[in-house]
Amino acid sequence: MSATAQPESFRKPELICPAGSLPALKAAIDNGADAVYLGFKNDTNARNFSGLNFDLKTMAEGIRYAQSRGRQVLLALNTYAQAGRVADWRKAVDQAVDLGVNAIILADVGLLDYAAKTHPQARLHLSVQGSATSYEAINFAYEMFGVRRAVLPRVLTLAQVEHVIKNTPVEIEVFGFGSLCVMNEGRCWLSSYACGESPNTVGACSPAKFVKWDKQPDAMEVRLNGILIDRFGNDENAGYPTICKGRFEVAGETYYAMEEPVSLNVVELLPEIMRIGVAAIKVEGRQRSPAYVTQVTRALRQAIDAAAANPDRFVVKPQWMSDLAKVSEGTQATLGAYNRPWR
Amino acid sequence: MSTFIIPKFALPGFVAKIGARLPQWPHALSLICGLNLVRSLGILPAETLAEIDGRTFRVTVLDTGAVATFTLQGGVFKPVFGKASPDLQFTANLSAYLQLLARQEDPDTLFFNRQLTIEGDTELGLTVKNMLDAVDFSTLRASLSRLPGFARLRDHGDSHTQTSPA
């Protein structure tokens, strides 16, 4: 029990973990996730990778596994319906409702409108791909579509997150761990610049069919549709082959011109995240394996429980940080925008 | 509950030197028999197998000097002899493969750390990785336990479930 009284806004956030497969879903649930998020095997979600995600039968099995243990399943339907194919996305909304998921995570306002009108009982979450960074945008989604929770893009400081929470009735979910990119979520077209496809259009950034890893004697080169993105020396860690994390020649110098491969890790901020009233903490990585989900869920479960039990005397355990650092892209962790001094 | 942790290790250099000079077919055939056994249990998704049918794969174990090249043809894994370049090649030390098989390490982690090299058709690599990730060990164990000689597996729990939910 905490030594000092916590503010009224204090709450213990739910831990939301990624599931790209049934074993990953089970790993998340078995290691303490309060909820998992997952997607169908098609371009209605932003991790539309070959062999990843769930067909209807496997998803039904996953939902049974989670819900029978008192946990929740959130369905990511977070890409934008493409012209001429709106029916595919609407069908996915209907299927999610039929399957009995606990909430649908949507970005497209057209789909939010469809879901709210067709399935008024369904719980809707506003996806990070919806790019709502202000309480005005979130309250608009609340008033128009009855959105119950919003996932914030990874661009706000904690003070800004607190400001949003204070001015909206909508629950706020933030990212707590996982790979970072330029965080122009829902608005990024860098991948399309190289190959004509991006998360919003086909559900994948740097689709694998355009990626070529080429082993050289002294380095590993990676190209996206022929564009050289990076050369990793033999003793350097590699990263995902996205343009935003590439090293490019700018004015005669070669360096990470936009963002270096790095992972977000908010463990040391947990007491503050709880104090301001964040409803849920999300882990990135539906493309990762069950081993990653196991390791990250276990570490974060312990950290959240410890911080909630005694926020004033919360001590970060080195074991959590080393376990999380090991699976990080770039094997380095930052607090992202949450603690940046400038706005 | 699984408690054994496979450490990261590299076998002494002479092992690979000797291994590379030995015939490669025995371990290639063992690997292919194992793959065909798993395939025959019906736990690999049919649509993914159809996607990778006709493609050639090479698995190289750096510190043992072992190389196995195989293909999936008409739904059956078969060895490929000769030096034809594969569509997809995995290269790592033995410990990395063992860690992957035991689901102790994530392939992306090993790839980031440069302990696992994947060359060739990236999409094919992703398809294979995701297909293997989607194998439910509890189903695999139940299927294997019905085969002669695997009955003891029936008594073991699911190894990826490390803690019991409250």
Interface residues (C-beta under 8 A of the other chain):
Chain A: G20 S21 L22 P23 A24 K26 A27 I29 D30 N31 G32 F49 S50 G51 L52 R69 G70 R71 P207 A208 K209 V211 K212 W213 D214 K215 M220 F232 N234 D235 E236 N237 A238 G239 P261 Q287 R288 S289 P290 A291 Y292 T294 Q295 R298 K326 V327 S328 E329 G330 T331
Chain B: P45 T48 E51 R103 Q104 E105 D106 P107 D108 T109 F111 F112 N113 R114 T117 I118 E119 T122 E123 G125 L126 T127 V128 K129 N130 M131 D133 A134 V135 D136 F137 S138 D158 H160 T161 Q162 T163 S164 P165
